[in-house]
Amino acid sequence: MVIKARGKLNFFPDKKTKKHEAQSSWKVHALIETSCDLERYYAWFLETRFNLKLNKTLRGTHISFIADRYDTSKWKEVAEVFHDREIDFYYEIEPRSNGEHWWLRVHCPEAESIREAIGLPKDPFFGMHMTLGFANEKNIDHSNYILRQCINFGLTSSDPKKPLEDHEVYEFMK
């Protein structure tokens, strides 16, 4: 099952860390941003059910669909076409984790098309996802324990990502 949501493309996100600033001469970023706290909502479920408090994301609810090496001289031209455009995306409701980071898988055919149109592979290296938060050194052991228990009891899985057309889509009216 996936839920349909809407966001806005941002081809000029603020550089929130020294790493982003340092990489800005050779790496470009584009996000799908939302005006909701969806990532905090799912993080609240993890905290309420499993007493797992995650550190918040720096950018709020967003999907980084481009974080790649790209010809920065062409970036402005690409961004002028797509910046501030509204876009639909679909997120899976089953939280995923590697023990440290927690996220939801995201499907966005239009973002995949944009990536391909500018010469990038359809899928980003880490796959499209919405980060829910991350465990720090104080709760990393607990986070790993929760992940193991979620896998043991079938609350999450390591199944490969299914194509969007294989999911039932839920759309909520405004």
Summary of the structure (lengths in Angstrom):
residues: 174
radius of gyration: 16.7
end to end distance: 19.6
largest distance: 50.1
contacts: 464
relative contact order: 0.22
helix: 32%
strand: 28%
